[in-house]
Amino acid sequence: MNHTAGFQLEIMLFTILLWVCTVPIIGLVVVPWLGTRTAVIIALVLLPVFLVVCWGICGWYLIKKWFD
């Protein structure tokens, strides 16, 4: 595996781990005040947000590597 693929896999795994660790926090904080439906919606909205940030980081890295 080349360095670029390893970097992308590392960032993607970190993103998924961050989301998985965020879900219980959302459950503990949001469910008592706003309910289960709102907590599920927030958790499902955060996953694509985290993935877009992940793809942005990987894209930035690849563009930077392309011009170096």
Secondary structure, DSSP 8 states (H G I E B T S, - for coil): --HHHHHHHHHHHHHHHHHHHHHHHHHHHHHHHH-HHHHHHHHHHHHHHHHHHHHHHHHHHHHHHHH-
